[in-house]
């Protein structure tokens, strides 16, 4: 009977350790996904800014805006 109690106690300890490990791993994964999401948002902002700057470097856009500026006055 004593051997059975020892086995049950050891199995309980192993299950608790595994549960804690899984919870910690889930926390780490969630943290990494949050950081990755932040990086993706920053990259999207940078790409958007580059696209807008490239659009303004186009001669057609530049002349169109200058013509519209003088037409308004």
KOLTIPA-711586 format. One line per 3 residues: number of its first residue (from 1); their letters; for each residue z, y, x of N, C-alpha, C. Coordinates in steps of 0.1 Angstrom, whole numbers, plus 5000, padded with zeros to 4 digits. Atoms other than C-alpha are relative to their C-alpha. Example, Ala and Ser with C-alpha at 12.3 -4.5 7.8 and 13.67 -1.06 7.14 Angstrom:
! residues 2
1	as	5000/4988/5009/5078/4955/5123/5000/5012/5009 | 5000/4989/4991/5071/4989/5137/5008/5011/4992 .
This chain:
! residues 73
1	xxx	5000/4988/5008/5000/5000/5000/5000/5013/5009 | 4999/4989/4991/5008/5023/5029/4986/5003/5006 | 5013/4998/4994/4973/5018/5044/4991/5007/4990 .
4	xxx	5008/4994/5010/4957/5028/5011/5004/5015/4998 | 4996/4986/5001/4977/5060/5009/4995/5008/5012 | 5005/4993/4989/4967/5069/5044/4985/5002/4999 .
7	xxx	5015/4998/5002/4930/5063/5036/4997/5011/4990 | 5002/4990/5010/4933/5084/5005/5003/5014/5005 | 4997/4987/4994/4950/5113/5024/4989/5004/5010 .
10	xxx	5010/4997/4991/4924/5111/5051/4987/5004/4993 | 5012/4997/5008/4895/5111/5026/5002/5014/4993 | 4997/4987/5006/4911/5141/5008/4998/5011/5010 .
13	xxx	5002/4990/4989/4913/5160/5041/4986/5002/5004 | 5014/4999/4996/4877/5152/5050/4992/5007/4989 | 5007/4993/5011/4865/5163/5015/5003/5015/5000 .
16	xxx	4996/4986/4999/4885/5195/5018/4993/5008/5011 | 5007/4993/4989/4870/5203/5052/4986/5001/4997 | 5014/4999/5003/4835/5196/5040/4998/5011/4990 .
19	xxx	5002/4990/5010/4840/5218/5010/5002/5014/5006 | 4998/4987/4993/4853/5247/5031/4988/5003/5009 | 5012/4998/4992/4824/5242/5055/4988/5004/4992 .
22	xxx	5011/4997/5008/4799/5243/5027/5001/5014/4994 | 4998/4987/5005/4814/5274/5012/4998/5011/5011 | 5003/4990/4989/4813/5292/5046/4985/5001/5003 .
25	xxx	5014/5000/4998/4777/5281/5051/4993/5008/4989 | 5006/4993/5011/4768/5295/5017/5002/5015/5002 | 4997/4986/4997/4785/5328/5027/4991/5005/5011 .
28	xxx	5008/4996/4989/4766/5330/5059/4985/5001/4995 | 5014/4999/5005/4733/5323/5041/4998/5012/4991 | 5001/4988/5009/4740/5350/5015/5000/5012/5009 .
31	xxx	4999/4989/4991/4749/5374/5043/4986/5002/5007 | 5013/4999/4993/4717/5367/5062/4989/5004/4990 | 5011/4996/5010/4695/5370/5030/5002/5015/4997 .
34	xxx	4998/4985/5003/4711/5404/5023/4995/5008/5011 | 5005/4992/4989/4704/5416/5058/4984/5000/5001 | 5015/5001/5001/4668/5403/5055/4994/5008/4990 .
37	xxx	5005/4991/5011/4663/5421/5022/5000/5014/5004 | 4999/4986/4995/4675/5453/5038/4989/5003/5010 | 5011/4999/4990/4650/5448/5067/4987/5001/4993 .
40	xxx	5013/4999/5007/4622/5442/5043/4998/5013/4993 | 5001/4987/5007/4630/5473/5023/4997/5011/5010 | 5003/4990/4990/4630/5494/5055/4985/4998/5005 .
43	xxx	5014/5002/4995/4597/5478/5066/4990/5005/4989 | 5009/4995/5010/4581/5486/5032/5000/5015/5000 | 4999/4986/4999/4593/5522/5035/4991/5005/5011 .
46	xxx	5007/4997/4988/4578/5524/5070/4985/4999/4997 | 5014/5003/5003/4545/5509/5058/4994/5011/4990 | 5004/4990/5009/4543/5533/5029/4998/5014/5007 .
49	xxx	5001/4987/4992/4549/5563/5052/4988/5000/5009 | 5012/5001/4991/4522/5551/5076/4988/5001/4991 | 5012/5000/5009/4498/5546/5047/4997/5014/4995 .
52	xxx	5002/4986/5005/4504/5582/5034/4995/5008/5012 | 5005/4992/4989/4500/5596/5069/4986/4997/5003 | 5014/5004/4997/4468/5577/5074/4991/5006/4989 .
55	xxx	5008/4994/5011/4455/5589/5040/4998/5015/5003 | 5002/4986/4997/4461/5625/5051/4992/5003/5012 | 5009/4999/4988/4442/5619/5084/4985/4999/4996 .
58	xxx	5014/5001/5004/4411/5612/5064/4994/5013/4997 | 5006/4987/5002/4387/5641/5065/4996/5003/4985 | 5004/4998/5014/4376/5636/5029/5013/5005/4992 .
61	xxx	4987/4996/5006/4413/5639/5017/5003/5014/5004 | 4996/4987/4995/4419/5669/5039/4991/5011/4994 | 5009/4989/5006/4388/5689/5027/5002/5001/4985 .
64	xxx	4997/5000/5014/4395/5679/4991/5012/5008/4997 | 4988/4992/5002/4430/5693/4993/4998/5015/5003 | 5003/4986/4997/4418/5725/5010/4992/5007/4989 .
67	xxx	5008/4994/5010/4392/5731/4984/5008/5002/4987 | 4992/4998/5012/4417/5725/4956/5010/5011/5002 | 4991/4989/4997/4441/5749/4973/4994/5014/4997 .
70	xxx	5007/4987/5002/4415/5777/4973/4996/5002/4986 | 5004/4998/5014/4404/5770/4938/5011/5004/4991 | 4988/4997/5008/4439/5774/4924/5002/5015/5000 .
73	x	4997/4986/4999/4441/5810/4936/4989/5009/4994 .
